[in-house]
Every structure is written in structure tokens, then in C-alpha cells.
């Protein structure tokens, strides 16, 4: 008889990339982006190969953070 076990985990997904369209100064200052403009900003379509199922953390507000520096460095965190 074959017994298959699956793991369950909660994790933070952190992604960083450079988008030259946001580069306008070279101070390196970090700016948080308001959630109401996120739909206007490109975000990568990240997926996990061979996943069985997945869900995002459900709370009253999204557990997400999007920050952009003056140099165009984008930092995206999601639970």
C-alpha cells in the first residue's frame, strides 16, 4: 500500500527586481506604494511548479507590501 504525505507551510514570498521606468533620482530612498495603485504596476506572475494546491493568507487586509526606490529597485513581499 502506498502512503503519500504532503507538507503544509506558511511562508513569505519576497521578490526584488529593477524597473528602470521608476528610476528618476539616485538617492536610494524607499517609497511604499499604496494598495489602490497596485493594479497599475507590473508584478511578476510567480508560480510554484508541481504544487498540489495553494491559497493566500486570508485576513481583513492583504498581507502585501510593495516598495520602490528612487533608483527603480522594486521590493514585493506577500504572505
Phi and psi restraints in degrees (range 20) as a CNS / XPLOR table:
assign (resid 1 and name C) (resid 2 and name N)
       (resid 2 and name CA) (resid 2 and name C) 1.0 -95.3 20.0 2
assign (resid 2 and name N) (resid 2 and name CA)
       (resid 2 and name C) (resid 3 and name N) 1.0 124.7 20.0 2
assign (resid 2 and name C) (resid 3 and name N)
       (resid 3 and name CA) (resid 3 and name C) 1.0 -110.9 20.0 2
assign (resid 3 and name N) (resid 3 and name CA)
       (resid 3 and name C) (resid 4 and name N) 1.0 123.0 20.0 2
assign (resid 3 and name C) (resid 4 and name N)
       (resid 4 and name CA) (resid 4 and name C) 1.0 -112.4 20.0 2
assign (resid 4 and name N) (resid 4 and name CA)
       (resid 4 and name C) (resid 5 and name N) 1.0 130.1 20.0 2
assign (resid 4 and name C) (resid 5 and name N)
       (resid 5 and name CA) (resid 5 and name C) 1.0 -115.9 20.0 2
assign (resid 5 and name N) (resid 5 and name CA)
       (resid 5 and name C) (resid 6 and name N) 1.0 143.0 20.0 2
assign (resid 5 and name C) (resid 6 and name N)
       (resid 6 and name CA) (resid 6 and name C) 1.0 -119.6 20.0 2
assign (resid 6 and name N) (resid 6 and name CA)
       (resid 6 and name C) (resid 7 and name N) 1.0 148.1 20.0 2
assign (resid 6 and name C) (resid 7 and name N)
       (resid 7 and name CA) (resid 7 and name C) 1.0 -97.3 20.0 2
assign (resid 7 and name N) (resid 7 and name CA)
       (resid 7 and name C) (resid 8 and name N) 1.0 148.0 20.0 2
assign (resid 7 and name C) (resid 8 and name N)
       (resid 8 and name CA) (resid 8 and name C) 1.0 -118.2 20.0 2
assign (resid 8 and name N) (resid 8 and name CA)
       (resid 8 and name C) (resid 9 and name N) 1.0 137.3 20.0 2
assign (resid 8 and name C) (resid 9 and name N)
       (resid 9 and name CA) (resid 9 and name C) 1.0 -148.3 20.0 2
assign (resid 9 and name N) (resid 9 and name CA)
       (resid 9 and name C) (resid 10 and name N) 1.0 154.4 20.0 2
assign (resid 9 and name C) (resid 10 and name N)
       (resid 10 and name CA) (resid 10 and name C) 1.0 -111.1 20.0 2
assign (resid 10 and name N) (resid 10 and name CA)
       (resid 10 and name C) (resid 11 and name N) 1.0 134.6 20.0 2
assign (resid 10 and name C) (resid 11 and name N)
       (resid 11 and name CA) (resid 11 and name C) 1.0 -146.6 20.0 2
assign (resid 11 and name N) (resid 11 and name CA)
       (resid 11 and name C) (resid 12 and name N) 1.0 160.7 20.0 2
assign (resid 11 and name C) (resid 12 and name N)
       (resid 12 and name CA) (resid 12 and name C) 1.0 -101.8 20.0 2
assign (resid 12 and name N) (resid 12 and name CA)
       (resid 12 and name C) (resid 13 and name N) 1.0 127.9 20.0 2
assign (resid 12 and name C) (resid 13 and name N)
       (resid 13 and name CA) (resid 13 and name C) 1.0 -99.1 20.0 2
assign (resid 13 and name N) (resid 13 and name CA)
       (resid 13 and name C) (resid 14 and name N) 1.0 117.8 20.0 2
assign (resid 13 and name C) (resid 14 and name N)
       (resid 14 and name CA) (resid 14 and name C) 1.0 -116.6 20.0 2
assign (resid 14 and name N) (resid 14 and name CA)
       (resid 14 and name C) (resid 15 and name N) 1.0 127.8 20.0 2
assign (resid 14 and name C) (resid 15 and name N)
       (resid 15 and name CA) (resid 15 and name C) 1.0 -131.1 20.0 2
assign (resid 15 and name N) (resid 15 and name CA)
       (resid 15 and name C) (resid 16 and name N) 1.0 146.0 20.0 2
assign (resid 15 and name C) (resid 16 and name N)
       (resid 16 and name CA) (resid 16 and name C) 1.0 -140.1 20.0 2
assign (resid 16 and name N) (resid 16 and name CA)
       (resid 16 and name C) (resid 17 and name N) 1.0 142.0 20.0 2
assign (resid 16 and name C) (resid 17 and name N)
       (resid 17 and name CA) (resid 17 and name C) 1.0 -156.9 20.0 2
assign (resid 17 and name N) (resid 17 and name CA)
       (resid 17 and name C) (resid 18 and name N) 1.0 168.3 20.0 2
assign (resid 17 and name C) (resid 18 and name N)
       (resid 18 and name CA) (resid 18 and name C) 1.0 -108.2 20.0 2
assign (resid 18 and name N) (resid 18 and name CA)
       (resid 18 and name C) (resid 19 and name N) 1.0 127.7 20.0 2
assign (resid 18 and name C) (resid 19 and name N)
       (resid 19 and name CA) (resid 19 and name C) 1.0 -121.5 20.0 2
assign (resid 19 and name N) (resid 19 and name CA)
       (resid 19 and name C) (resid 20 and name N) 1.0 103.2 20.0 2
assign (resid 19 and name C) (resid 20 and name N)
       (resid 20 and name CA) (resid 20 and name C) 1.0 -62.6 20.0 2
assign (resid 20 and name N) (resid 20 and name CA)
       (resid 20 and name C) (resid 21 and name N) 1.0 -15.4 20.0 2
assign (resid 20 and name C) (resid 21 and name N)
       (resid 21 and name CA) (resid 21 and name C) 1.0 -66.5 20.0 2
assign (resid 21 and name N) (resid 21 and name CA)
       (resid 21 and name C) (resid 22 and name N) 1.0 -20.3 20.0 2
assign (resid 21 and name C) (resid 22 and name N)
       (resid 22 and name CA) (resid 22 and name C) 1.0 -97.0 20.0 2
assign (resid 22 and name N) (resid 22 and name CA)
       (resid 22 and name C) (resid 23 and name N) 1.0 0.1 20.0 2
assign (resid 22 and name C) (resid 23 and name N)
       (resid 23 and name CA) (resid 23 and name C) 1.0 -83.5 20.0 2
assign (resid 23 and name N) (resid 23 and name CA)
       (resid 23 and name C) (resid 24 and name N) 1.0 115.8 20.0 2
assign (resid 23 and name C) (resid 24 and name N)
       (resid 24 and name CA) (resid 24 and name C) 1.0 -136.8 20.0 2
assign (resid 24 and name N) (resid 24 and name CA)
       (resid 24 and name C) (resid 25 and name N) 1.0 -12.2 20.0 2
assign (resid 24 and name C) (resid 25 and name N)
       (resid 25 and name CA) (resid 25 and name C) 1.0 -148.8 20.0 2
assign (resid 25 and name N) (resid 25 and name CA)
       (resid 25 and name C) (resid 26 and name N) 1.0 169.4 20.0 2
assign (resid 25 and name C) (resid 26 and name N)
       (resid 26 and name CA) (resid 26 and name C) 1.0 -118.6 20.0 2
assign (resid 26 and name N) (resid 26 and name CA)
       (resid 26 and name C) (resid 27 and name N) 1.0 41.3 20.0 2
assign (resid 26 and name C) (resid 27 and name N)
       (resid 27 and name CA) (resid 27 and name C) 1.0 -88.5 20.0 2
assign (resid 27 and name N) (resid 27 and name CA)
       (resid 27 and name C) (resid 28 and name N) 1.0 -22.3 20.0 2
assign (resid 27 and name C) (resid 28 and name N)
       (resid 28 and name CA) (resid 28 and name C) 1.0 76.8 20.0 2
assign (resid 28 and name N) (resid 28 and name CA)
       (resid 28 and name C) (resid 29 and name N) 1.0 8.3 20.0 2
assign (resid 28 and name C) (resid 29 and name N)
       (resid 29 and name CA) (resid 29 and name C) 1.0 -66.9 20.0 2
assign (resid 29 and name N) (resid 29 and name CA)
       (resid 29 and name C) (resid 30 and name N) 1.0 139.4 20.0 2
assign (resid 29 and name C) (resid 30 and name N)
       (resid 30 and name CA) (resid 30 and name C) 1.0 -93.5 20.0 2
assign (resid 30 and name N) (resid 30 and name CA)
       (resid 30 and name C) (resid 31 and name N) 1.0 133.0 20.0 2
assign (resid 30 and name C) (resid 31 and name N)
       (resid 31 and name CA) (resid 31 and name C) 1.0 -122.6 20.0 2
assign (resid 31 and name N) (resid 31 and name CA)
       (resid 31 and name C) (resid 32 and name N) 1.0 127.4 20.0 2
assign (resid 31 and name C) (resid 32 and name N)
       (resid 32 and name CA) (resid 32 and name C) 1.0 -81.4 20.0 2
assign (resid 32 and name N) (resid 32 and name CA)
       (resid 32 and name C) (resid 33 and name N) 1.0 141.3 20.0 2
assign (resid 32 and name C) (resid 33 and name N)
       (resid 33 and name CA) (resid 33 and name C) 1.0 -100.3 20.0 2
assign (resid 33 and name N) (resid 33 and name CA)
       (resid 33 and name C) (resid 34 and name N) 1.0 130.9 20.0 2
assign (resid 33 and name C) (resid 34 and name N)
       (resid 34 and name CA) (resid 34 and name C) 1.0 -65.3 20.0 2
assign (resid 34 and name N) (resid 34 and name CA)
       (resid 34 and name C) (resid 35 and name N) 1.0 143.9 20.0 2
assign (resid 34 and name C) (resid 35 and name N)
       (resid 35 and name CA) (resid 35 and name C) 1.0 -63.0 20.0 2
assign (resid 35 and name N) (resid 35 and name CA)
       (resid 35 and name C) (resid 36 and name N) 1.0 -26.2 20.0 2
assign (resid 35 and name C) (resid 36 and name N)
       (resid 36 and name CA) (resid 36 and name C) 1.0 -73.4 20.0 2
assign (resid 36 and name N) (resid 36 and name CA)
       (resid 36 and name C) (resid 37 and name N) 1.0 -10.3 20.0 2
assign (resid 36 and name C) (resid 37 and name N)
       (resid 37 and name CA) (resid 37 and name C) 1.0 -109.7 20.0 2
assign (resid 37 and name N) (resid 37 and name CA)
       (resid 37 and name C) (resid 38 and name N) 1.0 3.5 20.0 2
assign (resid 37 and name C) (resid 38 and name N)
       (resid 38 and name CA) (resid 38 and name C) 1.0 -61.1 20.0 2
assign (resid 38 and name N) (resid 38 and name CA)
       (resid 38 and name C) (resid 39 and name N) 1.0 -33.3 20.0 2
assign (resid 38 and name C) (resid 39 and name N)
       (resid 39 and name CA) (resid 39 and name C) 1.0 -65.3 20.0 2
assign (resid 39 and name N) (resid 39 and name CA)
       (resid 39 and name C) (resid 40 and name N) 1.0 -17.2 20.0 2
assign (resid 39 and name C) (resid 40 and name N)
       (resid 40 and name CA) (resid 40 and name C) 1.0 -92.5 20.0 2
assign (resid 40 and name N) (resid 40 and name CA)
       (resid 40 and name C) (resid 41 and name N) 1.0 -2.7 20.0 2
assign (resid 40 and name C) (resid 41 and name N)
       (resid 41 and name CA) (resid 41 and name C) 1.0 -112.3 20.0 2
assign (resid 41 and name N) (resid 41 and name CA)
       (resid 41 and name C) (resid 42 and name N) 1.0 134.6 20.0 2
assign (resid 41 and name C) (resid 42 and name N)
       (resid 42 and name CA) (resid 42 and name C) 1.0 -68.0 20.0 2
assign (resid 42 and name N) (resid 42 and name CA)
       (resid 42 and name C) (resid 43 and name N) 1.0 131.3 20.0 2
assign (resid 42 and name C) (resid 43 and name N)
       (resid 43 and name CA) (resid 43 and name C) 1.0 -126.5 20.0 2
assign (resid 43 and name N) (resid 43 and name CA)
       (resid 43 and name C) (resid 44 and name N) 1.0 143.9 20.0 2
assign (resid 43 and name C) (resid 44 and name N)
       (resid 44 and name CA) (resid 44 and name C) 1.0 -66.9 20.0 2
assign (resid 44 and name N) (resid 44 and name CA)
       (resid 44 and name C) (resid 45 and name N) 1.0 148.5 20.0 2
assign (resid 44 and name C) (resid 45 and name N)
       (resid 45 and name CA) (resid 45 and name C) 1.0 -91.8 20.0 2
assign (resid 45 and name N) (resid 45 and name CA)
       (resid 45 and name C) (resid 46 and name N) 1.0 84.5 20.0 2
assign (resid 45 and name C) (resid 46 and name N)
       (resid 46 and name CA) (resid 46 and name C) 1.0 -86.7 20.0 2
assign (resid 46 and name N) (resid 46 and name CA)
       (resid 46 and name C) (resid 47 and name N) 1.0 139.8 20.0 2
assign (resid 46 and name C) (resid 47 and name N)
       (resid 47 and name CA) (resid 47 and name C) 1.0 -144.8 20.0 2
assign (resid 47 and name N) (resid 47 and name CA)
       (resid 47 and name C) (resid 48 and name N) 1.0 161.6 20.0 2
assign (resid 47 and name C) (resid 48 and name N)
       (resid 48 and name CA) (resid 48 and name C) 1.0 -109.3 20.0 2
assign (resid 48 and name N) (resid 48 and name CA)
       (resid 48 and name C) (resid 49 and name N) 1.0 117.1 20.0 2
assign (resid 48 and name C) (resid 49 and name N)
       (resid 49 and name CA) (resid 49 and name C) 1.0 -63.7 20.0 2
assign (resid 49 and name N) (resid 49 and name CA)
       (resid 49 and name C) (resid 50 and name N) 1.0 140.2 20.0 2
assign (resid 49 and name C) (resid 50 and name N)
       (resid 50 and name CA) (resid 50 and name C) 1.0 65.8 20.0 2
assign (resid 50 and name N) (resid 50 and name CA)
       (resid 50 and name C) (resid 51 and name N) 1.0 21.3 20.0 2
assign (resid 50 and name C) (resid 51 and name N)
       (resid 51 and name CA) (resid 51 and name C) 1.0 -71.9 20.0 2
assign (resid 51 and name N) (resid 51 and name CA)
       (resid 51 and name C) (resid 52 and name N) 1.0 146.7 20.0 2
assign (resid 51 and name C) (resid 52 and name N)
       (resid 52 and name CA) (resid 52 and name C) 1.0 -83.1 20.0 2
assign (resid 52 and name N) (resid 52 and name CA)
       (resid 52 and name C) (resid 53 and name N) 1.0 -45.7 20.0 2
assign (resid 52 and name C) (resid 53 and name N)
       (resid 53 and name CA) (resid 53 and name C) 1.0 -162.4 20.0 2
assign (resid 53 and name N) (resid 53 and name CA)
       (resid 53 and name C) (resid 54 and name N) 1.0 160.3 20.0 2
assign (resid 53 and name C) (resid 54 and name N)
       (resid 54 and name CA) (resid 54 and name C) 1.0 -153.9 20.0 2
assign (resid 54 and name N) (resid 54 and name CA)
       (resid 54 and name C) (resid 55 and name N) 1.0 154.8 20.0 2
assign (resid 54 and name C) (resid 55 and name N)
       (resid 55 and name CA) (resid 55 and name C) 1.0 -142.3 20.0 2
assign (resid 55 and name N) (resid 55 and name CA)
       (resid 55 and name C) (resid 56 and name N) 1.0 159.3 20.0 2
assign (resid 55 and name C) (resid 56 and name N)
       (resid 56 and name CA) (resid 56 and name C) 1.0 -98.8 20.0 2
assign (resid 56 and name N) (resid 56 and name CA)
       (resid 56 and name C) (resid 57 and name N) 1.0 154.0 20.0 2
assign (resid 56 and name C) (resid 57 and name N)
       (resid 57 and name CA) (resid 57 and name C) 1.0 -62.9 20.0 2
assign (resid 57 and name N) (resid 57 and name CA)
       (resid 57 and name C) (resid 58 and name N) 1.0 119.7 20.0 2
assign (resid 57 and name C) (resid 58 and name N)
       (resid 58 and name CA) (resid 58 and name C) 1.0 -96.2 20.0 2
assign (resid 58 and name N) (resid 58 and name CA)
       (resid 58 and name C) (resid 59 and name N) 1.0 113.1 20.0 2
assign (resid 58 and name C) (resid 59 and name N)
       (resid 59 and name CA) (resid 59 and name C) 1.0 -139.4 20.0 2
assign (resid 59 and name N) (resid 59 and name CA)
       (resid 59 and name C) (resid 60 and name N) 1.0 -177.8 20.0 2
assign (resid 59 and name C) (resid 60 and name N)
       (resid 60 and name CA) (resid 60 and name C) 1.0 -66.6 20.0 2
assign (resid 60 and name N) (resid 60 and name CA)
       (resid 60 and name C) (resid 61 and name N) 1.0 -29.2 20.0 2
assign (resid 60 and name C) (resid 61 and name N)
       (resid 61 and name CA) (resid 61 and name C) 1.0 -128.5 20.0 2
assign (resid 61 and name N) (resid 61 and name CA)
       (resid 61 and name C) (resid 62 and name N) 1.0 151.6 20.0 2
assign (resid 61 and name C) (resid 62 and name N)
       (resid 62 and name CA) (resid 62 and name C) 1.0 -63.6 20.0 2
assign (resid 62 and name N) (resid 62 and name CA)
       (resid 62 and name C) (resid 63 and name N) 1.0 140.0 20.0 2
assign (resid 62 and name C) (resid 63 and name N)
       (resid 63 and name CA) (resid 63 and name C) 1.0 -90.4 20.0 2
assign (resid 63 and name N) (resid 63 and name CA)
       (resid 63 and name C) (resid 64 and name N) 1.0 71.8 20.0 2
assign (resid 63 and name C) (resid 64 and name N)
       (resid 64 and name CA) (resid 64 and name C) 1.0 -137.6 20.0 2
assign (resid 64 and name N) (resid 64 and name CA)
       (resid 64 and name C) (resid 65 and name N) 1.0 151.1 20.0 2
assign (resid 64 and name C) (resid 65 and name N)
       (resid 65 and name CA) (resid 65 and name C) 1.0 -141.7 20.0 2
assign (resid 65 and name N) (resid 65 and name CA)
       (resid 65 and name C) (resid 66 and name N) 1.0 131.6 20.0 2
assign (resid 65 and name C) (resid 66 and name N)
       (resid 66 and name CA) (resid 66 and name C) 1.0 -128.7 20.0 2
assign (resid 66 and name N) (resid 66 and name CA)
       (resid 66 and name C) (resid 67 and name N) 1.0 121.0 20.0 2
assign (resid 66 and name C) (resid 67 and name N)
       (resid 67 and name CA) (resid 67 and name C) 1.0 -128.3 20.0 2
assign (resid 67 and name N) (resid 67 and name CA)
       (resid 67 and name C) (resid 68 and name N) 1.0 147.1 20.0 2
assign (resid 67 and name C) (resid 68 and name N)
       (resid 68 and name CA) (resid 68 and name C) 1.0 -135.5 20.0 2
assign (resid 68 and name N) (resid 68 and name CA)
       (resid 68 and name C) (resid 69 and name N) 1.0 134.4 20.0 2
assign (resid 68 and name C) (resid 69 and name N)
       (resid 69 and name CA) (resid 69 and name C) 1.0 -90.4 20.0 2
assign (resid 69 and name N) (resid 69 and name CA)
       (resid 69 and name C) (resid 70 and name N) 1.0 166.5 20.0 2
assign (resid 69 and name C) (resid 70 and name N)
       (resid 70 and name CA) (resid 70 and name C) 1.0 -63.3 20.0 2
assign (resid 70 and name N) (resid 70 and name CA)
       (resid 70 and name C) (resid 71 and name N) 1.0 -19.9 20.0 2
assign (resid 70 and name C) (resid 71 and name N)
       (resid 71 and name CA) (resid 71 and name C) 1.0 -84.3 20.0 2
assign (resid 71 and name N) (resid 71 and name CA)
       (resid 71 and name C) (resid 72 and name N) 1.0 -6.9 20.0 2
assign (resid 71 and name C) (resid 72 and name N)
       (resid 72 and name CA) (resid 72 and name C) 1.0 95.1 20.0 2
assign (resid 72 and name N) (resid 72 and name CA)
       (resid 72 and name C) (resid 73 and name N) 1.0 9.8 20.0 2
assign (resid 72 and name C) (resid 73 and name N)
       (resid 73 and name CA) (resid 73 and name C) 1.0 -78.9 20.0 2
assign (resid 73 and name N) (resid 73 and name CA)
       (resid 73 and name C) (resid 74 and name N) 1.0 126.9 20.0 2
assign (resid 73 and name C) (resid 74 and name N)
       (resid 74 and name CA) (resid 74 and name C) 1.0 -108.9 20.0 2
assign (resid 74 and name N) (resid 74 and name CA)
       (resid 74 and name C) (resid 75 and name N) 1.0 135.9 20.0 2
assign (resid 74 and name C) (resid 75 and name N)
       (resid 75 and name CA) (resid 75 and name C) 1.0 -127.3 20.0 2
assign (resid 75 and name N) (resid 75 and name CA)
       (resid 75 and name C) (resid 76 and name N) 1.0 119.8 20.0 2
assign (resid 75 and name C) (resid 76 and name N)
       (resid 76 and name CA) (resid 76 and name C) 1.0 -125.2 20.0 2
assign (resid 76 and name N) (resid 76 and name CA)
       (resid 76 and name C) (resid 77 and name N) 1.0 126.7 20.0 2
assign (resid 76 and name C) (resid 77 and name N)
       (resid 77 and name CA) (resid 77 and name C) 1.0 -127.7 20.0 2
assign (resid 77 and name N) (resid 77 and name CA)
       (resid 77 and name C) (resid 78 and name N) 1.0 135.5 20.0 2
assign (resid 77 and name C) (resid 78 and name N)
       (resid 78 and name CA) (resid 78 and name C) 1.0 -143.6 20.0 2
assign (resid 78 and name N) (resid 78 and name CA)
       (resid 78 and name C) (resid 79 and name N) 1.0 140.3 20.0 2
